[in-house]
Amino acid sequence: MKTMQMLISMVAGSASAAYAAVGSHNEGAGVLTYFFIGFFALIIISQLVPAMILFFSLVKGIFSRPEKTSVKVD
């Protein structure tokens, strides 16, 4: 029972601190935030281009007819 009372008081105490911090955030994001997001977007896009080339060549290889080769035996 003592543990339950301690748990309830901890939860109630932390909730009041969370409500006190609601109005302390900045409005909008800074320039560095946009550079950071843009940099990682550039990395993702640059990895998508070779992935698409590889995917389309894989699909082409699966659905194309195999080449006929003739071997001459002497």
PQR file with spaces between the fields and no chain letter, atoms N, CA, C, O and H, PARSE charges and radii, in Angstrom:
ATOM       1  N    MET     1       0.823   -1.190    0.000 -0.4000 1.5000
ATOM       2  CA   MET     1       0.000    0.000    0.000 -0.0000 2.0000
ATOM       3  C    MET     1       0.870    1.258    0.000  0.5500 1.7000
ATOM       4  O    MET     1       0.536    2.261   -0.630 -0.5500 1.4000
ATOM       5  N    LYS     2       1.987    1.183    0.717 -0.4000 1.5000
ATOM       6  CA   LYS     2       2.877    2.333    0.783 -0.0000 2.0000
ATOM       7  C    LYS     2       3.476    2.624   -0.594  0.5500 1.7000
ATOM       8  O    LYS     2       3.676    3.782   -0.959 -0.5500 1.4000
ATOM       9  H    LYS     2       2.258    0.368    1.229  0.4000 1.0000
ATOM      10  N    THR     3       3.761    1.562   -1.353 -0.4000 1.5000
ATOM      11  CA   THR     3       4.298    1.723   -2.698 -0.0000 2.0000
ATOM      12  C    THR     3       3.280    2.405   -3.602  0.5500 1.7000
ATOM      13  O    THR     3       3.645    3.245   -4.425 -0.5500 1.4000
ATOM      14  H    THR     3       3.599    0.621   -1.056  0.4000 1.0000
ATOM      15  N    MET     4       2.014    2.054   -3.455 -0.4000 1.5000
ATOM      16  CA   MET     4       0.965    2.648   -4.276 -0.0000 2.0000
ATOM      17  C    MET     4       0.812    4.134   -3.963  0.5500 1.7000
ATOM      18  O    MET     4       0.615    4.935   -4.877 -0.5500 1.4000
ATOM      19  H    MET     4       1.718    1.372   -2.787  0.4000 1.0000
ATOM      20  N    GLN     5       0.899    4.513   -2.698 -0.4000 1.5000
ATOM      21  CA   GLN     5       0.805    5.924   -2.330 -0.0000 2.0000
ATOM      22  C    GLN     5       1.992    6.710   -2.892  0.5500 1.7000
ATOM      23  O    GLN     5       1.838    7.842   -3.351 -0.5500 1.4000
ATOM      24  H    GLN     5       1.059    3.863   -1.956  0.4000 1.0000
ATOM      25  N    MET     6       3.172    6.095   -2.850 -0.4000 1.5000
ATOM      26  CA   MET     6       4.356    6.764   -3.386 -0.0000 2.0000
ATOM      27  C    MET     6       4.237    6.935   -4.900  0.5500 1.7000
ATOM      28  O    MET     6       4.618    7.970   -5.447 -0.5500 1.4000
ATOM      29  H    MET     6       3.297    5.175   -2.477  0.4000 1.0000
ATOM      30  N    LEU     7       3.709    5.921   -5.565 -0.4000 1.5000
ATOM      31  CA   LEU     7       3.536    5.988   -7.016 -0.0000 2.0000
ATOM      32  C    LEU     7       2.543    7.074   -7.398  0.5500 1.7000
ATOM      33  O    LEU     7       2.783    7.828   -8.341 -0.5500 1.4000
ATOM      34  H    LEU     7       3.399    5.081   -5.121  0.4000 1.0000
ATOM      35  N    ILE     8       1.448    7.161   -6.689 -0.4000 1.5000
ATOM      36  CA   ILE     8       0.435    8.178   -6.983 -0.0000 2.0000
ATOM      37  C    ILE     8       0.998    9.578   -6.757  0.5500 1.7000
ATOM      38  O    ILE     8       0.754   10.478   -7.561 -0.5500 1.4000
ATOM      39  H    ILE     8       1.253    6.549   -5.923  0.4000 1.0000
ATOM      40  N    SER     9       1.751    9.773   -5.669 -0.4000 1.5000
ATOM      41  CA   SER     9       2.310   11.095   -5.407 -0.0000 2.0000
ATOM      42  C    SER     9       3.365   11.467   -6.461  0.5500 1.7000
ATOM      43  O    SER     9       3.487   12.636   -6.826 -0.5500 1.4000
ATOM      44  H    SER     9       1.949    9.042   -5.016  0.4000 1.0000
ATOM      45  N    MET    10       4.123   10.484   -6.949 -0.4000 1.5000
ATOM      46  CA   MET    10       5.111   10.765   -7.994 -0.0000 2.0000
ATOM      47  C    MET    10       4.434   11.161   -9.294  0.5500 1.7000
ATOM      48  O    MET    10       4.875   12.098   -9.960 -0.5500 1.4000
ATOM      49  H    MET    10       4.025    9.534   -6.653  0.4000 1.0000
ATOM      50  N    VAL    11       3.375   10.466   -9.662 -0.4000 1.5000
ATOM      51  CA   VAL    11       2.643   10.783  -10.889 -0.0000 2.0000
ATOM      52  C    VAL    11       2.004   12.161  -10.785  0.5500 1.7000
ATOM      53  O    VAL    11       2.070   12.946  -11.732 -0.5500 1.4000
ATOM      54  H    VAL    11       3.017    9.706   -9.121  0.4000 1.0000
ATOM      55  N    ALA    12       1.389   12.464   -9.650 -0.4000 1.5000
ATOM      56  CA   ALA    12       0.751   13.767   -9.467 -0.0000 2.0000
ATOM      57  C    ALA    12       1.793   14.885   -9.474  0.5500 1.7000
ATOM      58  O    ALA    12       1.533   15.960  -10.015 -0.5500 1.4000
ATOM      59  H    ALA    12       1.335   11.827   -8.881  0.4000 1.0000
ATOM      60  N    GLY    13       2.951   14.654   -8.892 -0.4000 1.5000
ATOM      61  CA   GLY    13       4.001   15.670   -8.858 -0.0000 2.0000
ATOM      62  C    GLY    13       4.605   15.935  -10.223  0.5500 1.7000
ATOM      63  O    GLY    13       4.944   17.075  -10.541 -0.5500 1.4000
ATOM      64  H    GLY    13       3.162   13.781   -8.453  0.4000 1.0000
ATOM      65  N    SER    14       4.743   14.899  -11.031 -0.4000 1.5000
ATOM      66  CA   SER    14       5.320   15.101  -12.358 -0.0000 2.0000
ATOM      67  C    SER    14       4.323   15.737  -13.318  0.5500 1.7000
ATOM      68  O    SER    14       4.727   16.422  -14.258 -0.5500 1.4000
ATOM      69  H    SER    14       4.468   13.973  -10.773  0.4000 1.0000
ATOM      70  N    ALA    15       3.041   15.525  -13.101 -0.4000 1.5000
ATOM      71  CA   ALA    15       2.036   16.130  -13.976 -0.0000 2.0000
ATOM      72  C    ALA    15       2.016   17.638  -13.817  0.5500 1.7000
ATOM      73  O    ALA    15       1.830   18.349  -14.805 -0.5500 1.4000
ATOM      74  H    ALA    15       2.713   14.969  -12.338  0.4000 1.0000
ATOM      75  N    SER    16       2.200   18.149  -12.616 -0.4000 1.5000
ATOM      76  CA   SER    16       2.183   19.598  -12.423 -0.0000 2.0000
ATOM      77  C    SER    16       3.394   20.247  -13.087  0.5500 1.7000
ATOM      78  O    SER    16       3.286   21.364  -13.595 -0.5500 1.4000
ATOM      79  H    SER    16       2.351   17.572  -11.813  0.4000 1.0000
ATOM      80  N    ALA    17       4.544   19.573  -13.095 -0.4000 1.5000
ATOM      81  CA   ALA    17       5.724   20.119  -13.756 -0.0000 2.0000
ATOM      82  C    ALA    17       5.529   20.143  -15.272  0.5500 1.7000
ATOM      83  O    ALA    17       6.005   21.057  -15.946 -0.5500 1.4000
ATOM      84  H    ALA    17       4.632   18.667  -12.683  0.4000 1.0000
ATOM      85  N    ALA    18       4.842   19.158  -15.798 -0.4000 1.5000
ATOM      86  CA   ALA    18       4.597   19.118  -17.232 -0.0000 2.0000
ATOM      87  C    ALA    18       3.652   20.241  -17.648  0.5500 1.7000
ATOM      88  O    ALA    18       3.843   20.838  -18.708 -0.5500 1.4000
ATOM      89  H    ALA    18       4.455   18.415  -15.251  0.4000 1.0000
ATOM      90  N    TYR    19       2.652   20.539  -16.851 -0.4000 1.5000
ATOM      91  CA   TYR    19       1.742   21.620  -17.179 -0.0000 2.0000
ATOM      92  C    TYR    19       2.423   22.981  -17.060  0.5500 1.7000
ATOM      93  O    TYR    19       2.042   23.920  -17.758 -0.5500 1.4000
ATOM      94  H    TYR    19       2.497   20.054  -15.990  0.4000 1.0000
ATOM      95  N    ALA    20       3.396   23.097  -16.211 -0.4000 1.5000
ATOM      96  CA   ALA    20       4.086   24.370  -16.036 -0.0000 2.0000
ATOM      97  C    ALA    20       4.976   24.687  -17.235  0.5500 1.7000
ATOM      98  O    ALA    20       5.260   25.857  -17.492 -0.5500 1.4000
ATOM      99  H    ALA    20       3.706   22.334  -15.644  0.4000 1.0000
ATOM     100  N    ALA    21       5.419   23.679  -17.968 -0.4000 1.5000
ATOM     101  CA   ALA    21       6.348   23.884  -19.073 -0.0000 2.0000
ATOM     102  C    ALA    21       5.663   24.007  -20.424  0.5500 1.7000
ATOM     103  O    ALA    21       6.346   24.004  -21.449 -0.5500 1.4000
ATOM     104  H    ALA    21       5.189   22.728  -17.759  0.4000 1.0000
ATOM     105  N    VAL    22       4.347   24.115  -20.467 -0.4000 1.5000
ATOM     106  CA   VAL    22       3.631   24.139  -21.739 -0.0000 2.0000
ATOM     107  C    VAL    22       3.951   25.386  -22.551  0.5500 1.7000
ATOM     108  O    VAL    22       4.124   25.274  -23.765 -0.5500 1.4000
ATOM     109  H    VAL    22       3.793   24.118  -19.635  0.4000 1.0000
ATOM     110  N    GLY    23       4.036   26.546  -21.959 -0.4000 1.5000
ATOM     111  CA   GLY    23       4.205   27.782  -22.698 -0.0000 2.0000
ATOM     112  C    GLY    23       5.637   28.179  -22.959  0.5500 1.7000
ATOM     113  O    GLY    23       5.879   29.295  -23.418 -0.5500 1.4000
ATOM     114  H    GLY    23       3.896   26.637  -20.973  0.4000 1.0000
ATOM     115  N    SER    24       6.594   27.319  -22.687 -0.4000 1.5000
ATOM     116  CA   SER    24       7.987   27.729  -22.796 -0.0000 2.0000
ATOM     117  C    SER    24       8.663   27.285  -24.089  0.5500 1.7000
ATOM     118  O    SER    24       9.893   27.291  -24.151 -0.5500 1.4000
ATOM     119  H    SER    24       6.397   26.412  -22.314  0.4000 1.0000
ATOM     120  N    HIS    25       7.935   26.910  -25.099 -0.4000 1.5000
ATOM     121  CA   HIS    25       8.570   26.471  -26.342 -0.0000 2.0000
ATOM     122  C    HIS    25       8.644   27.620  -27.352  0.5500 1.7000
ATOM     123  O    HIS    25       7.880   28.582  -27.278 -0.5500 1.4000
ATOM     124  H    HIS    25       6.937   26.905  -25.048  0.4000 1.0000
ATOM     125  N    ASN    26       9.562   27.497  -28.276 -0.4000 1.5000
ATOM     126  CA   ASN    26       9.763   28.510  -29.317 -0.0000 2.0000
ATOM     127  C    ASN    26       8.676   28.415  -30.369  0.5500 1.7000
ATOM     128  O    ASN    26       8.097   27.352  -30.590 -0.5500 1.4000
ATOM     129  H    ASN    26      10.183   26.716  -28.336  0.4000 1.0000
ATOM     130  N    GLU    27       8.412   29.515  -31.002 -0.4000 1.5000
ATOM     131  CA   GLU    27       7.470   29.530  -32.118 -0.0000 2.0000
ATOM     132  C    GLU    27       8.241   29.359  -33.416  0.5500 1.7000
ATOM     133  O    GLU    27       9.057   30.213  -33.763 -0.5500 1.4000
ATOM     134  H    GLU    27       8.883   30.379  -30.822  0.4000 1.0000
ATOM     135  N    GLY    28       8.002   28.291  -34.126 -0.4000 1.5000
ATOM     136  CA   GLY    28       8.665   28.061  -35.401 -0.0000 2.0000
ATOM     137  C    GLY    28      10.028   27.426  -35.242  0.5500 1.7000
ATOM     138  O    GLY    28      10.552   27.315  -34.134 -0.5500 1.4000
ATOM     139  H    GLY    28       7.340   27.598  -33.844  0.4000 1.0000
ATOM     140  N    ALA    29      10.598   27.008  -36.361 -0.4000 1.5000
ATOM     141  CA   ALA    29      11.900   26.360  -36.366 -0.0000 2.0000
ATOM     142  C    ALA    29      12.939   27.315  -36.943  0.5500 1.7000
ATOM     143  O    ALA    29      12.621   28.196  -37.743 -0.5500 1.4000
ATOM     144  H    ALA    29      10.172   27.097  -37.261  0.4000 1.0000
ATOM     145  N    GLY    30      14.168   27.126  -36.528 -0.4000 1.5000
ATOM     146  CA   GLY    30      15.245   27.980  -37.000 -0.0000 2.0000
ATOM     147  C    GLY    30      15.780   27.524  -38.345  0.5500 1.7000
ATOM     148  O    GLY    30      15.355   26.505  -38.891 -0.5500 1.4000
ATOM     149  H    GLY    30      14.427   26.411  -35.878  0.4000 1.0000
ATOM     150  N    VAL    31      16.720   28.298  -38.867 -0.4000 1.5000
ATOM     151  CA   VAL    31      17.321   28.014  -40.165 -0.0000 2.0000
ATOM     152  C    VAL    31      18.122   26.711  -40.110  0.5500 1.7000
ATOM     153  O    VAL    31      18.105   25.932  -41.062 -0.5500 1.4000
ATOM     154  H    VAL    31      17.064   29.125  -38.423  0.4000 1.0000
ATOM     155  N    LEU    32      18.815   26.477  -39.010 -0.4000 1.5000
ATOM     156  CA   LEU    32      19.603   25.251  -38.885 -0.0000 2.0000
ATOM     157  C    LEU    32      18.727   24.007  -38.923  0.5500 1.7000
ATOM     158  O    LEU    32      19.148   22.964  -39.424 -0.5500 1.4000
ATOM     159  H    LEU    32      18.829   27.110  -38.237  0.4000 1.0000
ATOM     160  N    THR    33      17.523   24.111  -38.401 -0.4000 1.5000
ATOM     161  CA   THR    33      16.601   22.975  -38.452 -0.0000 2.0000
ATOM     162  C    THR    33      16.254   22.633  -39.895  0.5500 1.7000
ATOM     163  O    THR    33      16.213   21.462  -40.269 -0.5500 1.4000
ATOM     164  H    THR    33      17.181   24.958  -37.994  0.4000 1.0000
ATOM     165  N    TYR    34      16.004   23.654  -40.696 -0.4000 1.5000
ATOM     166  CA   TYR    34      15.686   23.414  -42.105 -0.0000 2.0000
ATOM     167  C    TYR    34      16.893   22.862  -42.871  0.5500 1.7000
ATOM     168  O    TYR    34      16.732   22.006  -43.741 -0.5500 1.4000
ATOM     169  H    TYR    34      16.037   24.606  -40.392  0.4000 1.0000
ATOM     170  N    PHE    35      18.083   23.341  -42.559 -0.4000 1.5000
ATOM     171  CA   PHE    35      19.283   22.779  -43.183 -0.0000 2.0000
ATOM     172  C    PHE    35      19.477   21.320  -42.799  0.5500 1.7000
ATOM     173  O    PHE    35      19.846   20.497  -43.636 -0.5500 1.4000
ATOM     174  H    PHE    35      18.213   24.036  -41.852  0.4000 1.0000
ATOM     175  N    PHE    36      19.231   21.003  -41.547 -0.4000 1.5000
ATOM     176  CA   PHE    36      19.368   19.638  -41.052 -0.0000 2.0000
ATOM     177  C    PHE    36      18.392   18.704  -41.758  0.5500 1.7000
ATOM     178  O    PHE    36      18.786   17.631  -42.217 -0.5500 1.4000
ATOM     179  H    PHE    36      18.931   21.672  -40.866  0.4000 1.0000
ATOM     180  N    ILE    37      17.146   19.092  -41.849 -0.4000 1.5000
ATOM     181  CA   ILE    37      16.131   18.270  -42.524 -0.0000 2.0000
ATOM     182  C    ILE    37      16.436   18.176  -44.018  0.5500 1.7000
ATOM     183  O    ILE    37      16.293   17.105  -44.609 -0.5500 1.4000
ATOM     184  H    ILE    37      16.826   19.963  -41.477  0.4000 1.0000
ATOM     185  N    GLY    38      16.850   19.270  -44.629 -0.4000 1.5000
ATOM     186  CA   GLY    38      17.179   19.259  -46.056 -0.0000 2.0000
ATOM     187  C    GLY    38      18.377   18.385  -46.372  0.5500 1.7000
ATOM     188  O    GLY    38      18.409   17.725  -47.411 -0.5500 1.4000
ATOM     189  H    GLY    38      16.967   20.140  -44.149  0.4000 1.0000
ATOM     190  N    PHE    39      19.360   18.374  -45.487 -0.4000 1.5000
ATOM     191  CA   PHE    39      20.545   17.540  -45.691 -0.0000 2.0000
ATOM     192  C    PHE    39      20.175   16.067  -45.691  0.5500 1.7000
ATOM     193  O    PHE    39      20.627   15.314  -46.553 -0.5500 1.4000
ATOM     194  H    PHE    39      19.334   18.909  -44.643  0.4000 1.0000
ATOM     195  N    PHE    40      19.363   15.650  -44.741 -0.4000 1.5000
ATOM     196  CA   PHE    40      18.964   14.245  -44.702 -0.0000 2.0000
ATOM     197  C    PHE    40      17.994   13.890  -45.825  0.5500 1.7000
ATOM     198  O    PHE    40      17.987   12.748  -46.286 -0.5500 1.4000
ATOM     199  H    PHE    40      18.995   16.262  -44.040  0.4000 1.0000
ATOM     200  N    ALA    41      17.187   14.829  -46.269 -0.4000 1.5000
ATOM     201  CA   ALA    41      16.343   14.584  -47.432 -0.0000 2.0000
ATOM     202  C    ALA    41      17.194   14.388  -48.677  0.5500 1.7000
ATOM     203  O    ALA    41      16.881   13.547  -49.520 -0.5500 1.4000
ATOM     204  H    ALA    41      17.193   15.757  -45.894  0.4000 1.0000
ATOM     205  N    LEU    42      18.268   15.158  -48.797 -0.4000 1.5000
ATOM     206  CA   LEU    42      19.191   15.005  -49.921 -0.0000 2.0000
ATOM     207  C    LEU    42      19.865   13.641  -49.901  0.5500 1.7000
ATOM     208  O    LEU    42      20.037   13.024  -50.952 -0.5500 1.4000
ATOM     209  H    LEU    42      18.523   15.841  -48.113  0.4000 1.0000
ATOM     210  N    ILE    43      20.246   13.163  -48.731 -0.4000 1.5000
ATOM     211  CA   ILE    43      20.856   11.837  -48.615 -0.0000 2.0000
ATOM     212  C    ILE    43      19.866   10.757  -49.036  0.5500 1.7000
ATOM     213  O    ILE    43      20.232    9.830  -49.759 -0.5500 1.4000
ATOM     214  H    ILE    43      20.106   13.664  -47.877  0.4000 1.0000
ATOM     215  N    ILE    44      18.641   10.865  -48.599 -0.4000 1.5000
ATOM     216  CA   ILE    44      17.626    9.852  -48.941 -0.0000 2.0000
ATOM     217  C    ILE    44      17.352    9.855  -50.434  0.5500 1.7000
ATOM     218  O    ILE    44      17.271    8.787  -51.041 -0.5500 1.4000
ATOM     219  H    ILE    44      18.344   11.618  -48.011  0.4000 1.0000
ATOM     220  N    ILE    45      17.206   11.020  -51.040 -0.4000 1.5000
ATOM     221  CA   ILE    45      16.942   11.113  -52.478 -0.0000 2.0000
ATOM     222  C    ILE    45      18.117   10.563  -53.276  0.5500 1.7000
ATOM     223  O    ILE    45      17.919    9.872  -54.275 -0.5500 1.4000
ATOM     224  H    ILE    45      17.272   11.887  -50.547  0.4000 1.0000
ATOM     225  N    SER    46      19.342   10.865  -52.842 -0.4000 1.5000
ATOM     226  CA   SER    46      20.501   10.375  -53.586 -0.0000 2.0000
ATOM     227  C    SER    46      20.646    8.860  -53.480  0.5500 1.7000
ATOM     228  O    SER    46      21.296    8.252  -54.331 -0.5500 1.4000
ATOM     229  H    SER    46      19.503   11.427  -52.030  0.4000 1.0000
ATOM     230  N    GLN    47      20.069    8.244  -52.475 -0.4000 1.5000
ATOM     231  CA   GLN    47      20.090    6.786  -52.384 -0.0000 2.0000
ATOM     232  C    GLN    47      18.915    6.153  -53.116  0.5500 1.7000
ATOM     233  O    GLN    47      18.969    4.974  -53.464 -0.5500 1.4000
ATOM     234  H    GLN    47      19.541    8.738  -51.784  0.4000 1.0000
ATOM     235  N    LEU    48      17.866    6.911  -53.351 -0.4000 1.5000
ATOM     236  CA   LEU    48      16.715    6.370  -54.069 -0.0000 2.0000
ATOM     237  C    LEU    48      16.986    6.215  -55.563  0.5500 1.7000
ATOM     238  O    LEU    48      16.451    5.298  -56.186 -0.5500 1.4000
ATOM     239  H    LEU    48      17.822    7.869  -53.068  0.4000 1.0000
ATOM     240  N    VAL    49      17.792    7.076  -56.143 -0.4000 1.5000
ATOM     241  CA   VAL    49      18.067    7.017  -57.580 -0.0000 2.0000
ATOM     242  C    VAL    49      18.734    5.693  -57.960  0.5500 1.7000
ATOM     243  O    VAL    49      18.216    5.022  -58.853 -0.5500 1.4000
ATOM     244  H    VAL    49      18.226    7.821  -55.636  0.4000 1.0000
ATOM     245  N    PRO    50      19.852    5.265  -57.345 -0.5600 1.5000
ATOM     246  CA   PRO    50      20.428    3.975  -57.706  0.2800 2.0000
ATOM     247  C    PRO    50      19.520    2.793  -57.342  0.5500 1.7000
ATOM     248  O    PRO    50      19.537    1.761  -58.014 -0.5500 1.4000
ATOM     249  N    ALA    51      18.735    2.951  -56.281 -0.4000 1.5000
ATOM     250  CA   ALA    51      17.811    1.876  -55.904 -0.0000 2.0000
ATOM     251  C    ALA    51      16.744    1.678  -56.974  0.5500 1.7000
ATOM     252  O    ALA    51      16.382    0.541  -57.278 -0.5500 1.4000
ATOM     253  H    ALA    51      18.721    3.789  -55.735  0.4000 1.0000
ATOM     254  N    MET    52      16.236    2.763  -57.549 -0.4000 1.5000
ATOM     255  CA   MET    52      15.232    2.647  -58.611 -0.0000 2.0000
ATOM     256  C    MET    52      15.844    2.044  -59.875  0.5500 1.7000
ATOM     257  O    MET    52      15.205    1.227  -60.538 -0.5500 1.4000
ATOM     258  H    MET    52      16.531    3.687  -57.302  0.4000 1.0000
ATOM     259  N    ILE    53      17.064    2.434  -60.213 -0.4000 1.5000
ATOM     260  CA   ILE    53      17.736    1.857  -61.384 -0.0000 2.0000
ATOM     261  C    ILE    53      17.907    0.355  -61.197  0.5500 1.7000
ATOM     262  O    ILE    53      17.644   -0.422  -62.114 -0.5500 1.4000
ATOM     263  H    ILE    53      17.583    3.098  -59.675  0.4000 1.0000
ATOM     264  N    LEU    54      18.346   -0.052  -60.012 -0.4000 1.5000
ATOM     265  CA   LEU    54      18.522   -1.471  -59.720 -0.0000 2.0000
ATOM     266  C    LEU    54      17.197   -2.214  -59.743  0.5500 1.7000
ATOM     267  O    LEU    54      17.126   -3.337  -60.243 -0.5500 1.4000
ATOM     268  H    LEU    54      18.560    0.579  -59.266  0.4000 1.0000
ATOM     269  N    PHE    55      16.147   -1.604  -59.208 -0.4000 1.5000
ATOM     270  CA   PHE    55      14.830   -2.241  -59.189 -0.0000 2.0000
ATOM     271  C    PHE    55      14.289   -2.437  -60.594  0.5500 1.7000
ATOM     272  O    PHE    55      13.785   -3.513  -60.915 -0.5500 1.4000
ATOM     273  H    PHE    55      16.204   -0.692  -58.802  0.4000 1.0000
ATOM     274  N    PHE    56      14.385   -1.411  -61.440 -0.4000 1.5000
ATOM     275  CA   PHE    56      13.860   -1.536  -62.798 -0.0000 2.0000
ATOM     276  C    PHE    56      14.661   -2.538  -63.624  0.5500 1.7000
ATOM     277  O    PHE    56      14.088   -3.244  -64.453 -0.5500 1.4000
ATOM     278  H    PHE    56      14.794   -0.537  -61.179  0.4000 1.0000
ATOM     279  N    SER    57      15.961   -2.613  -63.416 -0.4000 1.5000
ATOM     280  CA   SER    57      16.739   -3.622  -64.135 -0.0000 2.0000
ATOM     281  C    SER    57      16.412   -5.024  -63.634  0.5500 1.7000
ATOM     282  O    SER    57      16.461   -5.976  -64.413 -0.5500 1.4000
ATOM     283  H    SER    57      16.427   -2.039  -62.743  0.4000 1.0000
ATOM     284  N    LEU    58      16.079   -5.175  -62.355 -0.4000 1.5000
ATOM     285  CA   LEU    58      15.655   -6.458  -61.816 -0.0000 2.0000
ATOM     286  C    LEU    58      14.333   -6.890  -62.434  0.5500 1.7000
ATOM     287  O    LEU    58      14.181   -8.042  -62.838 -0.5500 1.4000
ATOM     288  H    LEU    58      16.039   -4.402  -61.722  0.4000 1.0000
ATOM     289  N    VAL    59      13.378   -5.969  -62.508 -0.4000 1.5000
ATOM     290  CA   VAL    59      12.074   -6.284  -63.107 -0.0000 2.0000
ATOM     291  C    VAL    59      12.236   -6.613  -64.581  0.5500 1.7000
ATOM     292  O    VAL    59      11.594   -7.538  -65.081 -0.5500 1.4000
ATOM     293  H    VAL    59      13.501   -5.032  -62.180  0.4000 1.0000
ATOM     294  N    LYS    60      13.076   -5.878  -65.277 -0.4000 1.5000
ATOM     295  CA   LYS    60      13.330   -6.132  -66.690 -0.0000 2.0000
ATOM     296  C    LYS    60      13.952   -7.517  -66.866  0.5500 1.7000
ATOM     297  O    LYS    60      13.589   -8.246  -67.789 -0.5500 1.4000
ATOM     298  H    LYS    60      13.597   -5.127  -64.871  0.4000 1.0000
ATOM     299  N    GLY    61      14.879   -7.881  -65.993 -0.4000 1.5000
ATOM     300  CA   GLY    61      15.509   -9.192  -66.073 -0.0000 2.0000
ATOM     301  C    GLY    61      14.544  -10.339  -65.787  0.5500 1.7000
ATOM     302  O    GLY    61      14.661  -11.414  -66.375 -0.5500 1.4000
ATOM     303  H    GLY    61      15.174   -7.289  -65.243  0.4000 1.0000
ATOM     304  N    ILE    62      13.605  -10.114  -64.896 -0.4000 1.5000
ATOM     305  CA   ILE    62      12.633  -11.161  -64.563 -0.0000 2.0000
ATOM     306  C    ILE    62      11.651  -11.386  -65.702  0.5500 1.7000
ATOM     307  O    ILE    62      11.344  -12.531  -66.032 -0.5500 1.4000
ATOM     308  H    ILE    62      13.510   -9.240  -64.418  0.4000 1.0000
ATOM     309  N    PHE    63      11.156  -10.314  -66.306 -0.4000 1.5000
ATOM     310  CA   PHE    63      10.098  -10.439  -67.296 -0.0000 2.0000
ATOM     311  C    PHE    63      10.578  -10.499  -68.743  0.5500 1.7000
ATOM     312  O    PHE    63       9.752  -10.633  -69.646 -0.5500 1.4000
ATOM     313  H    PHE    63      11.406   -9.384  -66.038  0.4000 1.0000
ATOM     314  N    SER    64      11.856  -10.408  -68.992 -0.4000 1.5000
ATOM     315  CA   SER    64      12.344  -10.501  -70.368 -0.0000 2.0000
ATOM     316  C    SER    64      12.611  -11.963  -70.727  0.5500 1.7000
ATOM     317  O    SER    64      12.811  -12.817  -69.862 -0.5500 1.4000
ATOM     318  H    SER    64      12.527  -10.299  -68.259  0.4000 1.0000
ATOM     319  N    ARG    65      12.607  -12.210  -72.010 -0.4000 1.5000
ATOM     320  CA   ARG    65      12.890  -13.566  -72.480 -0.0000 2.0000
ATOM     321  C    ARG    65      14.383  -13.827  -72.395  0.5500 1.7000
ATOM     322  O    ARG    65      15.193  -12.926  -72.612 -0.5500 1.4000
ATOM     323  H    ARG    65      12.444  -11.516  -72.712  0.4000 1.0000
ATOM     324  N    PRO    66      14.739  -15.049  -72.081 -0.5600 1.5000
ATOM     325  CA   PRO    66      16.175  -15.363  -72.058  0.2800 2.0000
ATOM     326  C    PRO    66      16.759  -15.350  -73.462  0.5500 1.7000
ATOM     327  O    PRO    66      16.077  -15.705  -74.423 -0.5500 1.4000
ATOM     328  N    GLU    67      17.995  -14.951  -73.581 -0.4000 1.5000
ATOM     329  CA   GLU    67      18.640  -14.884  -74.879 -0.0000 2.0000
ATOM     330  C    GLU    67      18.959  -16.297  -75.357  0.5500 1.7000
ATOM     331  O    GLU    67      19.372  -17.163  -74.586 -0.5500 1.4000
ATOM     332  H    GLU    67      18.549  -14.663  -72.800  0.4000 1.0000
ATOM     333  N    LYS    68      18.750  -16.501  -76.668 -0.4000 1.5000
ATOM     334  CA   LYS    68      19.065  -17.812  -77.231 -0.0000 2.0000
ATOM     335  C    LYS    68      20.529  -17.807  -77.671  0.5500 1.7000
ATOM     336  O    LYS    68      20.968  -16.949  -78.435 -0.5500 1.4000
ATOM     337  H    LYS    68      18.414  -15.798  -77.294  0.4000 1.0000
ATOM     338  N    THR    69      21.241  -18.761  -77.180 -0.4000 1.5000
ATOM     339  CA   THR    69      22.646  -18.889  -77.581 -0.0000 2.0000
ATOM     340  C    THR    69      22.829  -20.212  -78.286  0.5500 1.7000
ATOM     341  O    THR    69      22.331  -21.253  -77.857 -0.5500 1.4000
ATOM     342  H    THR    69      20.884  -19.459  -76.559  0.4000 1.0000
ATOM     343  N    SER    70      23.542  -20.138  -79.352 -0.4000 1.5000
ATOM     344  CA   SER    70      23.823  -21.387  -80.086 -0.0000 2.0000
ATOM     345  C    SER    70      25.304  -21.715  -79.918  0.5500 1.7000
ATOM     346  O    SER    70      26.182  -20.882  -80.147 -0.5500 1.4000
ATOM     347  H    SER    70      23.946  -19.292  -79.700  0.4000 1.0000
ATOM     348  N    VAL    71      25.538  -22.920  -79.524 -0.4000 1.5000
ATOM     349  CA   VAL    71      26.915  -23.353  -79.329 -0.0000 2.0000
ATOM     350  C    VAL    71      27.246  -24.362  -80.424  0.5500 1.7000
ATOM     351  O    VAL    71      26.553  -25.366  -80.589 -0.5500 1.4000
ATOM     352  H    VAL    71      24.825  -23.596  -79.338  0.4000 1.0000
ATOM     353  N    LYS    72      28.303  -24.083  -81.160 -0.4000 1.5000
ATOM     354  CA   LYS    72      28.732  -25.007  -82.221 -0.0000 2.0000
ATOM     355  C    LYS    72      29.726  -25.973  -81.656  0.5500 1.7000
ATOM     356  O    LYS    72      30.720  -25.581  -81.045 -0.5500 1.4000
ATOM     357  H    LYS    72      28.866  -23.267  -81.025  0.4000 1.0000
ATOM     358  N    VAL    73      29.458  -27.221  -81.859 -0.4000 1.5000
ATOM     359  CA   VAL    73      30.373  -28.260  -81.384 -0.0000 2.0000
ATOM     360  C    VAL    73      31.141  -28.774  -82.586  0.5500 1.7000
ATOM     361  O    VAL    73      30.529  -29.240  -83.547 -0.5500 1.4000
ATOM     362  H    VAL    73      28.650  -27.539  -82.355  0.4000 1.0000
ATOM     363  N    ASP    74      32.449  -28.705  -82.561 -0.4000 1.5000
ATOM     364  CA   ASP    74      33.271  -29.181  -83.687 -0.0000 2.0000
ATOM     365  C    ASP    74      33.645  -30.622  -83.504  0.5500 1.7000
ATOM     366  O    ASP    74      34.333  -31.193  -84.350 -0.5500 1.4000
ATOM     367  H    ASP    74      32.947  -28.327  -81.781  0.4000 1.0000
